[in-house]
Amino acid sequence: MNKNTLIIIIIIACVLLGTGFYFTNQALQEEKKKRKEAEQANVRLIMDSIRRQKGFTEVVKHELDLLSKQFEAIEPDVTSKIANAIQLIEINQTENAIEDLAVVMENLLEDYYKKDNAFVAWIKKMNKRADLHHLLTYCNKDKKISDVELQFFLGVKTIRNKEDHTLNQKLDDYLNATGLIVGIGAIVKIASFWKERKQLELVPSAILANSN
């Protein structure tokens, strides 16, 4: 076999390999495209199902109403924000409603940790602002919420951030539904330990009032 023949064989082999790689890659891309289309179709079916369940929004509003009543006597501002979120849902401004729920989460955590020396020292050491992201992060460090809860709750914070910086933002229905449910769950969870501390703070005041 002479040198020219060997070169020709190598060129043919390279062409065949390149063609094989090309068609393999094309097949993989086509399979990936079909899988994505199937996933999108599945999401559409799920969302169509949710839309047909017209009671979904009413259930969410009912849960928010119950939640707001828990704060009437001890934190009227929270009740006001939750009531506003209900009104926003009624006029189909779900993204803004989720933003209000995120504000409630942040306000409750700020109130809970404002006199916590360990938190103050931690936020100072981290050289960060006491915003919702870092409040939730410390809340997880403080063993008040789990790692899974942290990731879900941060999702609500992300929706709020996008709403703050994006005019007339519209999210997919499944994200709105998830944001509402997680937002409600987050407030319920945060309120569980927030109310414990609030009640402890109110005990001395009650004792003093009775003594007078």
C-alpha positions as CSV (number, residue, x, y, z in Angstrom):
1,M,0.0,0.0,0.0
2,N,1.6,3.3,-1.1
3,K,1.4,6.6,0.7
4,N,-1.3,8.1,-1.5
5,T,-3.6,5.1,-1.0
6,L,-3.2,5.3,2.8
7,I,-4.0,9.0,2.7
8,I,-7.1,8.4,0.7
9,I,-8.2,5.6,3.1
10,I,-7.7,7.9,6.1
11,I,-9.7,10.7,4.4
12,I,-12.6,8.3,3.6
13,A,-12.5,7.0,7.2
14,C,-12.6,10.6,8.6
15,V,-15.5,11.4,6.2
16,L,-17.4,8.3,7.3
17,L,-16.8,9.0,11.0
18,G,-17.7,12.6,10.6
19,T,-20.9,11.7,8.8
20,G,-21.7,9.1,11.5
21,F,-21.2,11.7,14.2
22,Y,-23.3,14.2,12.4
23,F,-26.3,11.8,12.0
24,T,-25.9,10.6,15.6
25,N,-25.9,14.2,16.8
26,Q,-28.9,14.9,14.6
27,A,-30.8,11.9,16.1
28,L,-30.0,13.0,19.6
29,Q,-31.1,16.6,18.9
30,E,-34.3,15.2,17.4
31,E,-34.9,13.0,20.4
32,K,-34.3,15.9,22.7
33,K,-36.7,18.1,20.8
34,K,-39.4,15.4,20.9
35,R,-38.9,14.9,24.6
36,K,-39.2,18.7,25.2
37,E,-42.3,18.9,23.1
38,A,-43.8,15.9,25.1
39,E,-43.0,17.7,28.4
40,Q,-44.5,20.9,27.2
41,A,-47.7,19.1,26.1
42,N,-47.9,17.4,29.5
43,V,-47.6,20.8,31.3
44,R,-50.4,22.2,29.0
45,L,-52.6,19.2,30.0
46,I,-51.9,19.8,33.7
47,M,-52.7,23.5,33.4
48,D,-55.9,22.9,31.4
49,S,-56.9,20.6,34.2
50,I,-56.2,23.3,36.8
51,R,-58.2,25.9,34.7
52,R,-61.2,23.5,34.6
53,Q,-61.1,23.3,38.4
54,K,-62.6,26.8,38.9
55,G,-62.6,26.3,42.6
56,F,-58.8,26.6,42.8
57,T,-58.7,30.4,43.1
58,E,-61.5,30.4,45.6
59,V,-59.7,27.8,47.7
60,V,-56.5,30.0,47.7
61,K,-58.5,33.1,48.7
62,H,-60.2,31.2,51.4
63,E,-56.9,30.0,52.8
64,L,-55.5,33.6,52.7
65,D,-58.6,34.9,54.5
66,L,-58.2,32.4,57.3
67,L,-54.5,33.3,57.5
68,S,-55.2,37.0,57.7
69,K,-57.6,36.5,60.6
70,Q,-54.8,34.9,62.6
71,F,-52.9,38.2,62.7
72,E,-55.8,40.6,63.3
73,A,-55.2,41.0,67.0
74,I,-51.4,40.9,67.1
75,E,-50.2,42.3,63.7
76,P,-52.9,44.2,61.8
77,D,-50.4,45.3,59.1
78,V,-49.9,41.6,58.1
79,T,-53.7,41.2,57.9
80,S,-53.9,44.3,55.6
81,K,-51.2,42.9,53.2
82,I,-52.9,39.5,53.0
83,A,-56.2,41.2,52.3
84,N,-54.6,43.2,49.5
85,A,-53.2,40.0,48.1
86,I,-56.7,38.5,48.0
87,Q,-57.9,41.6,46.1
88,L,-55.1,41.3,43.6
89,I,-56.0,37.6,42.9
90,E,-59.6,38.7,42.3
91,I,-58.5,41.1,39.5
92,N,-56.1,38.5,38.1
93,Q,-52.9,40.2,39.2
94,T,-51.4,37.0,40.7
95,E,-47.8,38.1,40.3
96,N,-48.4,41.2,42.4
97,A,-50.3,39.0,45.0
98,I,-47.2,36.7,45.3
99,E,-45.1,39.8,45.8
100,D,-47.3,40.9,48.7
101,L,-47.0,37.4,50.2
102,A,-43.2,37.7,49.9
103,V,-43.3,41.1,51.7
104,V,-45.3,39.5,54.5
105,M,-42.6,36.7,54.8
106,E,-39.9,39.4,54.9
107,N,-41.7,41.5,57.5
108,L,-42.3,38.6,59.8
109,L,-38.7,37.4,59.6
110,E,-37.4,40.9,60.2
111,D,-39.5,41.3,63.3
112,Y,-38.5,37.8,64.5
113,Y,-34.8,38.4,64.2
114,K,-34.4,42.1,64.9
115,K,-33.4,41.5,68.5
116,D,-31.6,38.3,67.9
117,N,-27.9,38.9,68.7
118,A,-26.8,35.8,66.9
119,F,-28.5,37.0,63.7
120,V,-27.2,40.5,64.0
121,A,-23.7,39.2,64.4
122,W,-24.1,36.8,61.5
123,I,-25.4,39.4,59.1
124,K,-22.6,41.8,60.1
125,K,-20.0,39.1,59.6
126,M,-21.4,38.3,56.2
127,N,-21.5,42.0,55.4
128,K,-25.0,41.6,53.9
129,R,-28.3,43.3,54.1
130,A,-31.1,41.8,56.1
131,D,-33.2,41.2,53.0
132,L,-35.5,38.2,52.4
133,H,-32.8,36.1,50.8
134,H,-30.5,36.4,53.8
135,L,-33.3,36.2,56.3
136,L,-34.4,32.9,54.8
137,T,-30.8,31.6,54.6
138,Y,-30.3,32.4,58.3
139,C,-33.7,30.9,59.1
140,N,-32.5,27.6,57.6
141,K,-29.2,27.9,59.5
142,D,-31.2,28.5,62.6
143,K,-33.1,25.2,62.0
144,K,-36.4,26.9,61.6
145,I,-37.0,25.8,58.1
146,S,-35.6,22.8,56.2
147,D,-33.2,22.8,53.2
148,V,-36.2,21.9,50.9
149,E,-38.4,24.6,52.4
150,L,-35.5,27.1,51.9
151,Q,-35.3,26.4,48.1
152,F,-39.1,26.7,47.7
153,F,-39.4,29.9,49.7
154,L,-36.5,31.4,47.8
155,G,-38.6,30.8,44.6
156,V,-41.3,33.1,46.0
157,K,-38.5,35.7,46.6
158,T,-37.3,35.3,43.0
159,I,-40.8,36.0,41.7
160,R,-40.9,39.1,43.9
161,N,-37.6,40.3,42.6
162,K,-38.7,39.8,38.9
163,E,-41.9,41.7,39.6
164,D,-39.9,44.6,41.1
165,H,-37.7,44.9,38.0
166,T,-40.1,43.8,35.2
167,L,-43.0,45.9,34.1
168,N,-46.3,44.1,33.5
169,Q,-44.6,40.7,34.2
170,K,-46.7,37.7,33.2
171,L,-45.7,34.2,34.5
172,D,-47.0,30.9,33.3
173,D,-50.1,29.7,35.2
174,Y,-48.3,26.8,36.9
175,L,-45.7,29.2,38.3
176,N,-48.4,31.5,39.6
177,A,-50.2,28.5,41.2
178,T,-47.0,27.2,42.8
179,G,-46.0,30.7,44.0
180,L,-49.4,31.2,45.7
181,I,-49.4,27.8,47.4
182,V,-45.7,28.1,48.5
183,G,-46.2,31.7,49.6
184,I,-49.1,30.7,51.9
185,G,-47.2,27.7,53.2
186,A,-44.2,29.9,53.9
187,I,-46.2,32.4,55.9
188,V,-47.9,29.6,57.9
189,K,-44.5,28.1,58.7
190,I,-42.8,31.4,59.6
191,A,-45.9,32.5,61.6
192,S,-45.7,29.3,63.7
193,F,-42.4,30.3,65.4
194,W,-43.0,34.1,65.0
195,K,-46.2,33.9,67.1
196,E,-44.4,31.9,69.8
197,R,-41.9,34.7,70.3
198,K,-44.7,37.4,70.0
199,Q,-46.7,35.7,72.7
200,L,-43.7,35.5,75.0
201,E,-43.1,39.2,74.5
202,L,-46.8,40.0,75.3
203,V,-46.7,38.0,78.6
204,P,-44.8,40.6,80.7
205,S,-47.2,43.3,79.4
206,A,-50.2,41.3,80.4
207,I,-48.8,40.6,83.8
208,L,-48.1,44.3,84.3
209,A,-51.6,45.3,83.1
210,N,-53.1,42.8,85.6
211,S,-51.0,44.1,88.5
212,N,-52.3,47.6,87.9
